Amino acid sequence: MMMNCQQASRLISDGMDRPLTRSEQVRLSFHLLMCRNCRHFRQQLQQLRQGIRRARDE
């Protein structure tokens, strides 16, 4: 079954806090191959997290 963007965004967020299962990784990877918006969302979350870490470390 195809993952929708809401499910993908939840897994992207979850994946920042815990290891995803192999099944989750495969489903998310497949979705990201086809969905530019979710790839962009993942990139934004990664950049936000990096910025917070840098600010905390300073």
PyMOL Python script that loads the backbone (N, CA, C, O; Angstrom):
from pymol import cmd

cmd.read_pdbstr("""\
ATOM      1  N   MET A   1       0.837  -1.183   0.000  1.00  0.00           N
ATOM      2  CA  MET A   1       0.000   0.000   0.000  1.00  0.00           C
ATOM      3  C   MET A   1       0.884   1.250   0.000  1.00  0.00           C
ATOM      4  O   MET A   1       1.885   1.316   0.713  1.00  0.00           O
ATOM      5  N   MET A   2       0.505   2.216  -0.793  1.00  0.00           N
ATOM      6  CA  MET A   2       1.265   3.445  -0.951  1.00  0.00           C
ATOM      7  C   MET A   2       1.115   4.338   0.284  1.00  0.00           C
ATOM      8  O   MET A   2       0.012   4.522   0.800  1.00  0.00           O
ATOM      9  N   MET A   3       2.214   4.875   0.737  1.00  0.00           N
ATOM     10  CA  MET A   3       2.216   5.792   1.866  1.00  0.00           C
ATOM     11  C   MET A   3       1.802   7.179   1.379  1.00  0.00           C
ATOM     12  O   MET A   3       2.224   7.607   0.305  1.00  0.00           O
ATOM     13  N   ASN A   4       0.982   7.884   2.158  1.00  0.00           N
ATOM     14  CA  ASN A   4       0.633   9.245   1.789  1.00  0.00           C
ATOM     15  C   ASN A   4       1.584  10.234   2.474  1.00  0.00           C
ATOM     16  O   ASN A   4       2.399   9.840   3.308  1.00  0.00           O
ATOM     17  N   CYS A   5       1.476  11.491   2.126  1.00  0.00           N
ATOM     18  CA  CYS A   5       2.408  12.505   2.647  1.00  0.00           C
ATOM     19  C   CYS A   5       2.276  12.695   4.151  1.00  0.00           C
ATOM     20  O   CYS A   5       3.271  12.954   4.829  1.00  0.00           O
ATOM     21  N   GLN A   6       1.084  12.572   4.675  1.00  0.00           N
ATOM     22  CA  GLN A   6       0.897  12.708   6.122  1.00  0.00           C
ATOM     23  C   GLN A   6       1.636  11.591   6.862  1.00  0.00           C
ATOM     24  O   GLN A   6       2.296  11.840   7.871  1.00  0.00           O
ATOM     25  N   GLN A   7       1.521  10.370   6.360  1.00  0.00           N
ATOM     26  CA  GLN A   7       2.232   9.246   6.967  1.00  0.00           C
ATOM     27  C   GLN A   7       3.737   9.425   6.828  1.00  0.00           C
ATOM     28  O   GLN A   7       4.488   9.144   7.762  1.00  0.00           O
ATOM     29  N   ALA A   8       4.179   9.891   5.664  1.00  0.00           N
ATOM     30  CA  ALA A   8       5.611  10.096   5.428  1.00  0.00           C
ATOM     31  C   ALA A   8       6.161  11.169   6.353  1.00  0.00           C
ATOM     32  O   ALA A   8       7.237  10.997   6.926  1.00  0.00           O
ATOM     33  N   SER A   9       5.445  12.268   6.506  1.00  0.00           N
ATOM     34  CA  SER A   9       5.944  13.349   7.373  1.00  0.00           C
ATOM     35  C   SER A   9       6.032  12.877   8.819  1.00  0.00           C
ATOM     36  O   SER A   9       6.937  13.283   9.549  1.00  0.00           O
ATOM     37  N   ARG A  10       5.106  12.028   9.237  1.00  0.00           N
ATOM     38  CA  ARG A  10       5.165  11.462  10.592  1.00  0.00           C
ATOM     39  C   ARG A  10       6.409  10.591  10.743  1.00  0.00           C
ATOM     40  O   ARG A  10       7.098  10.672  11.760  1.00  0.00           O
ATOM     41  N   LEU A  11       6.702   9.763   9.750  1.00  0.00           N
ATOM     42  CA  LEU A  11       7.894   8.908   9.830  1.00  0.00           C
ATOM     43  C   LEU A  11       9.169   9.731   9.756  1.00  0.00           C
ATOM     44  O   LEU A  11      10.150   9.408  10.426  1.00  0.00           O
ATOM     45  N   ILE A  12       9.173  10.786   8.956  1.00  0.00           N
ATOM     46  CA  ILE A  12      10.346  11.661   8.889  1.00  0.00           C
ATOM     47  C   ILE A  12      10.622  12.239  10.271  1.00  0.00           C
ATOM     48  O   ILE A  12      11.759  12.234  10.743  1.00  0.00           O
ATOM     49  N   SER A  13       9.585  12.732  10.903  1.00  0.00           N
ATOM     50  CA  SER A  13       9.713  13.294  12.243  1.00  0.00           C
ATOM     51  C   SER A  13      10.117  12.222  13.256  1.00  0.00           C
ATOM     52  O   SER A  13      11.027  12.438  14.056  1.00  0.00           O
ATOM     53  N   ASP A  14       9.455  11.083  13.225  1.00  0.00           N
ATOM     54  CA  ASP A  14       9.790   9.985  14.136  1.00  0.00           C
ATOM     55  C   ASP A  14      11.233   9.541  13.966  1.00  0.00           C
ATOM     56  O   ASP A  14      11.916   9.229  14.942  1.00  0.00           O
ATOM     57  N   GLY A  15      11.693   9.514  12.721  1.00  0.00           N
ATOM     58  CA  GLY A  15      13.048   9.061  12.426  1.00  0.00           C
ATOM     59  C   GLY A  15      14.129   9.962  13.000  1.00  0.00           C
ATOM     60  O   GLY A  15      15.287   9.560  13.106  1.00  0.00           O
ATOM     61  N   MET A  16      13.754  11.173  13.366  1.00  0.00           N
ATOM     62  CA  MET A  16      14.723  12.075  14.009  1.00  0.00           C
ATOM     63  C   MET A  16      14.871  11.735  15.495  1.00  0.00           C
ATOM     64  O   MET A  16      15.852  12.123  16.131  1.00  0.00           O
ATOM     65  N   ASP A  17      13.891  11.008  16.044  1.00  0.00           N
ATOM     66  CA  ASP A  17      13.886  10.704  17.473  1.00  0.00           C
ATOM     67  C   ASP A  17      14.147   9.238  17.805  1.00  0.00           C
ATOM     68  O   ASP A  17      14.512   8.905  18.932  1.00  0.00           O
ATOM     69  N   ARG A  18      13.960   8.379  16.832  1.00  0.00           N
ATOM     70  CA  ARG A  18      14.157   6.942  17.075  1.00  0.00           C
ATOM     71  C   ARG A  18      14.539   6.265  15.768  1.00  0.00           C
ATOM     72  O   ARG A  18      14.248   6.772  14.685  1.00  0.00           O
ATOM     73  N   PRO A  19      15.189   5.122  15.880  1.00  0.00           N
ATOM     74  CA  PRO A  19      15.481   4.367  14.660  1.00  0.00           C
ATOM     75  C   PRO A  19      14.181   3.828  14.054  1.00  0.00           C
ATOM     76  O   PRO A  19      13.334   3.287  14.765  1.00  0.00           O
ATOM     77  N   LEU A  20      14.037   3.979  12.763  1.00  0.00           N
ATOM     78  CA  LEU A  20      12.876   3.433  12.076  1.00  0.00           C
ATOM     79  C   LEU A  20      13.088   1.940  11.844  1.00  0.00           C
ATOM     80  O   LEU A  20      14.218   1.477  11.690  1.00  0.00           O
ATOM     81  N   THR A  21      11.991   1.202  11.820  1.00  0.00           N
ATOM     82  CA  THR A  21      12.101  -0.220  11.493  1.00  0.00           C
ATOM     83  C   THR A  21      12.506  -0.345  10.022  1.00  0.00           C
ATOM     84  O   THR A  21      12.405   0.613   9.256  1.00  0.00           O
ATOM     85  N   ARG A  22      12.947  -1.496   9.654  1.00  0.00           N
ATOM     86  CA  ARG A  22      13.335  -1.730   8.256  1.00  0.00           C
ATOM     87  C   ARG A  22      12.144  -1.494   7.324  1.00  0.00           C
ATOM     88  O   ARG A  22      12.293  -0.903   6.255  1.00  0.00           O
ATOM     89  N   SER A  23      10.990  -1.950   7.729  1.00  0.00           N
ATOM     90  CA  SER A  23       9.785  -1.755   6.924  1.00  0.00           C
ATOM     91  C   SER A  23       9.472  -0.264   6.766  1.00  0.00           C
ATOM     92  O   SER A  23       9.147   0.189   5.669  1.00  0.00           O
ATOM     93  N   GLU A  24       9.567   0.488   7.847  1.00  0.00           N
ATOM     94  CA  GLU A  24       9.327   1.931   7.782  1.00  0.00           C
ATOM     95  C   GLU A  24      10.339   2.611   6.862  1.00  0.00           C
ATOM     96  O   GLU A  24       9.980   3.481   6.069  1.00  0.00           O
ATOM     97  N   GLN A  25      11.594   2.212   6.974  1.00  0.00           N
ATOM     98  CA  GLN A  25      12.638   2.790   6.129  1.00  0.00           C
ATOM     99  C   GLN A  25      12.359   2.556   4.657  1.00  0.00           C
ATOM    100  O   GLN A  25      12.495   3.467   3.841  1.00  0.00           O
ATOM    101  N   VAL A  26      11.970   1.338   4.316  1.00  0.00           N
ATOM    102  CA  VAL A  26      11.710   0.988   2.920  1.00  0.00           C
ATOM    103  C   VAL A  26      10.519   1.777   2.389  1.00  0.00           C
ATOM    104  O   VAL A  26      10.589   2.362   1.308  1.00  0.00           O
ATOM    105  N   ARG A  27       9.429   1.794   3.146  1.00  0.00           N
ATOM    106  CA  ARG A  27       8.233   2.516   2.711  1.00  0.00           C
ATOM    107  C   ARG A  27       8.517   4.010   2.563  1.00  0.00           C
ATOM    108  O   ARG A  27       8.087   4.632   1.592  1.00  0.00           O
ATOM    109  N   LEU A  28       9.247   4.591   3.531  1.00  0.00           N
ATOM    110  CA  LEU A  28       9.558   6.013   3.471  1.00  0.00           C
ATOM    111  C   LEU A  28      10.491   6.300   2.295  1.00  0.00           C
ATOM    112  O   LEU A  28      10.282   7.271   1.567  1.00  0.00           O
ATOM    113  N   SER A  29      11.487   5.495   2.105  1.00  0.00           N
ATOM    114  CA  SER A  29      12.419   5.700   0.988  1.00  0.00           C
ATOM    115  C   SER A  29      11.689   5.682  -0.348  1.00  0.00           C
ATOM    116  O   SER A  29      11.954   6.511  -1.219  1.00  0.00           O
ATOM    117  N   PHE A  30      10.782   4.749  -0.504  1.00  0.00           N
ATOM    118  CA  PHE A  30      10.010   4.659  -1.743  1.00  0.00           C
ATOM    119  C   PHE A  30       9.167   5.919  -1.938  1.00  0.00           C
ATOM    120  O   PHE A  30       9.096   6.458  -3.043  1.00  0.00           O
ATOM    121  N   HIS A  31       8.536   6.380  -0.873  1.00  0.00           N
ATOM    122  CA  HIS A  31       7.718   7.593  -0.965  1.00  0.00           C
ATOM    123  C   HIS A  31       8.600   8.795  -1.331  1.00  0.00           C
ATOM    124  O   HIS A  31       8.235   9.606  -2.182  1.00  0.00           O
ATOM    125  N   LEU A  32       9.753   8.898  -0.684  1.00  0.00           N
ATOM    126  CA  LEU A  32      10.635  10.040  -0.930  1.00  0.00           C
ATOM    127  C   LEU A  32      11.167  10.059  -2.362  1.00  0.00           C
ATOM    128  O   LEU A  32      11.422  11.130  -2.913  1.00  0.00           O
ATOM    129  N   LEU A  33      11.334   8.893  -2.960  1.00  0.00           N
ATOM    130  CA  LEU A  33      11.763   8.838  -4.360  1.00  0.00           C
ATOM    131  C   LEU A  33      10.761   9.534  -5.271  1.00  0.00           C
ATOM    132  O   LEU A  33      11.130  10.114  -6.292  1.00  0.00           O
ATOM    133  N   MET A  34       9.504   9.468  -4.892  1.00  0.00           N
ATOM    134  CA  MET A  34       8.450   9.983  -5.760  1.00  0.00           C
ATOM    135  C   MET A  34       7.891  11.339  -5.324  1.00  0.00           C
ATOM    136  O   MET A  34       7.151  11.961  -6.086  1.00  0.00           O
ATOM    137  N   CYS A  35       8.224  11.809  -4.126  1.00  0.00           N
ATOM    138  CA  CYS A  35       7.574  13.003  -3.599  1.00  0.00           C
ATOM    139  C   CYS A  35       8.584  14.095  -3.248  1.00  0.00           C
ATOM    140  O   CYS A  35       9.270  14.029  -2.228  1.00  0.00           O
ATOM    141  N   ARG A  36       8.654  15.077  -4.101  1.00  0.00           N
ATOM    142  CA  ARG A  36       9.579  16.193  -3.896  1.00  0.00           C
ATOM    143  C   ARG A  36       9.215  16.998  -2.649  1.00  0.00           C
ATOM    144  O   ARG A  36      10.104  17.468  -1.939  1.00  0.00           O
ATOM    145  N   ASN A  37       7.931  17.162  -2.376  1.00  0.00           N
ATOM    146  CA  ASN A  37       7.514  17.940  -1.211  1.00  0.00           C
ATOM    147  C   ASN A  37       7.984  17.307   0.097  1.00  0.00           C
ATOM    148  O   ASN A  37       8.428  18.013   1.003  1.00  0.00           O
ATOM    149  N   CYS A  38       7.892  16.009   0.197  1.00  0.00           N
ATOM    150  CA  CYS A  38       8.342  15.336   1.411  1.00  0.00           C
ATOM    151  C   CYS A  38       9.873  15.354   1.525  1.00  0.00           C
ATOM    152  O   CYS A  38      10.414  15.447   2.627  1.00  0.00           O
ATOM    153  N   ARG A  39      10.560  15.266   0.396  1.00  0.00           N
ATOM    154  CA  ARG A  39      12.025  15.405   0.442  1.00  0.00           C
ATOM    155  C   ARG A  39      12.391  16.788   0.965  1.00  0.00           C
ATOM    156  O   ARG A  39      13.309  16.932   1.773  1.00  0.00           O
ATOM    157  N   HIS A  40      11.678  17.791   0.505  1.00  0.00           N
ATOM    158  CA  HIS A  40      11.928  19.156   0.954  1.00  0.00           C
ATOM    159  C   HIS A  40      11.614  19.298   2.447  1.00  0.00           C
ATOM    160  O   HIS A  40      12.368  19.945   3.174  1.00  0.00           O
ATOM    161  N   PHE A  41      10.522  18.708   2.905  1.00  0.00           N
ATOM    162  CA  PHE A  41      10.157  18.731   4.318  1.00  0.00           C
ATOM    163  C   PHE A  41      11.259  18.084   5.163  1.00  0.00           C
ATOM    164  O   PHE A  41      11.642  18.624   6.201  1.00  0.00           O
ATOM    165  N   ARG A  42      11.768  16.934   4.722  1.00  0.00           N
ATOM    166  CA  ARG A  42      12.840  16.260   5.464  1.00  0.00           C
ATOM    167  C   ARG A  42      14.078  17.142   5.544  1.00  0.00           C
ATOM    168  O   ARG A  42      14.715  17.241   6.593  1.00  0.00           O
ATOM    169  N   GLN A  43      14.413  17.781   4.431  1.00  0.00           N
ATOM    170  CA  GLN A  43      15.570  18.664   4.408  1.00  0.00           C
ATOM    171  C   GLN A  43      15.378  19.843   5.362  1.00  0.00           C
ATOM    172  O   GLN A  43      16.314  20.227   6.062  1.00  0.00           O
ATOM    173  N   GLN A  44      14.196  20.409   5.396  1.00  0.00           N
ATOM    174  CA  GLN A  44      13.915  21.521   6.295  1.00  0.00           C
ATOM    175  C   GLN A  44      14.046  21.097   7.760  1.00  0.00           C
ATOM    176  O   GLN A  44      14.618  21.826   8.570  1.00  0.00           O
ATOM    177  N   LEU A  45      13.519  19.931   8.096  1.00  0.00           N
ATOM    178  CA  LEU A  45      13.639  19.449   9.474  1.00  0.00           C
ATOM    179  C   LEU A  45      15.102  19.216   9.852  1.00  0.00           C
ATOM    180  O   LEU A  45      15.516  19.539  10.965  1.00  0.00           O
ATOM    181  N   GLN A  46      15.875  18.662   8.939  1.00  0.00           N
ATOM    182  CA  GLN A  46      17.289  18.427   9.227  1.00  0.00           C
ATOM    183  C   GLN A  46      18.020  19.747   9.449  1.00  0.00           C
ATOM    184  O   GLN A  46      18.843  19.852  10.359  1.00  0.00           O
ATOM    185  N   GLN A  47      17.730  20.748   8.633  1.00  0.00           N
ATOM    186  CA  GLN A  47      18.378  22.048   8.779  1.00  0.00           C
ATOM    187  C   GLN A  47      17.965  22.717  10.086  1.00  0.00           C
ATOM    188  O   GLN A  47      18.799  23.314  10.766  1.00  0.00           O
ATOM    189  N   LEU A  48      16.704  22.623  10.437  1.00  0.00           N
ATOM    190  CA  LEU A  48      16.221  23.187  11.688  1.00  0.00           C
ATOM    191  C   LEU A  48      16.905  22.524  12.875  1.00  0.00           C
ATOM    192  O   LEU A  48      17.335  23.199  13.810  1.00  0.00           O
ATOM    193  N   ARG A  49      17.001  21.223  12.832  1.00  0.00           N
ATOM    194  CA  ARG A  49      17.647  20.490  13.926  1.00  0.00           C
ATOM    195  C   ARG A  49      19.129  20.873  14.045  1.00  0.00           C
ATOM    196  O   ARG A  49      19.633  21.045  15.155  1.00  0.00           O
ATOM    197  N   GLN A  50      19.826  21.005  12.916  1.00  0.00           N
ATOM    198  CA  GLN A  50      21.227  21.423  12.937  1.00  0.00           C
ATOM    199  C   GLN A  50      21.371  22.825  13.511  1.00  0.00           C
ATOM    200  O   GLN A  50      22.284  23.084  14.295  1.00  0.00           O
ATOM    201  N   GLY A  51      20.479  23.727  13.127  1.00  0.00           N
ATOM    202  CA  GLY A  51      20.520  25.095  13.647  1.00  0.00           C
ATOM    203  C   GLY A  51      20.315  25.144  15.145  1.00  0.00           C
ATOM    204  O   GLY A  51      20.987  25.906  15.842  1.00  0.00           O
ATOM    205  N   ILE A  52      19.400  24.345  15.644  1.00  0.00           N
ATOM    206  CA  ILE A  52      19.144  24.292  17.082  1.00  0.00           C
ATOM    207  C   ILE A  52      20.369  23.752  17.808  1.00  0.00           C
ATOM    208  O   ILE A  52      20.744  24.270  18.860  1.00  0.00           O
ATOM    209  N   ARG A  53      20.989  22.728  17.261  1.00  0.00           N
ATOM    210  CA  ARG A  53      22.202  22.175  17.888  1.00  0.00           C
ATOM    211  C   ARG A  53      23.322  23.207  17.936  1.00  0.00           C
ATOM    212  O   ARG A  53      24.000  23.358  18.952  1.00  0.00           O
ATOM    213  N   ARG A  54      23.506  23.915  16.824  1.00  0.00           N
ATOM    214  CA  ARG A  54      24.558  24.950  16.795  1.00  0.00           C
ATOM    215  C   ARG A  54      24.283  26.049  17.804  1.00  0.00           C
ATOM    216  O   ARG A  54      25.191  26.495  18.505  1.00  0.00           O
ATOM    217  N   ALA A  55      23.053  26.482  17.880  1.00  0.00           N
ATOM    218  CA  ALA A  55      22.687  27.538  18.841  1.00  0.00           C
ATOM    219  C   ALA A  55      22.880  27.061  20.273  1.00  0.00           C
ATOM    220  O   ALA A  55      23.323  27.826  21.129  1.00  0.00           O
ATOM    221  N   ARG A  56      22.557  25.822  20.532  1.00  0.00           N
ATOM    222  CA  ARG A  56      22.709  25.258  21.881  1.00  0.00           C
ATOM    223  C   ARG A  56      24.183  25.153  22.257  1.00  0.00           C
ATOM    224  O   ARG A  56      24.550  25.378  23.410  1.00  0.00           O
ATOM    225  N   ASP A  57      25.023  24.813  21.289  1.00  0.00           N
ATOM    226  CA  ASP A  57      26.441  24.619  21.551  1.00  0.00           C
ATOM    227  C   ASP A  57      27.209  25.926  21.730  1.00  0.00           C
ATOM    228  O   ASP A  57      28.316  25.939  22.268  1.00  0.00           O
ATOM    229  N   GLU A  58      26.618  27.009  21.278  1.00  0.00           N
ATOM    230  CA  GLU A  58      27.327  28.296  21.369  1.00  0.00           C
ATOM    231  C   GLU A  58      27.162  28.950  22.704  1.00  0.00           C
ATOM    232  O   GLU A  58      27.698  30.035  22.931  1.00  0.00           O
TER     233      GLU A  58
END
""", "prot")
cmd.dss("prot")
cmd.show_as("cartoon", "prot")
cmd.util.cbc("prot")
cmd.orient("prot")
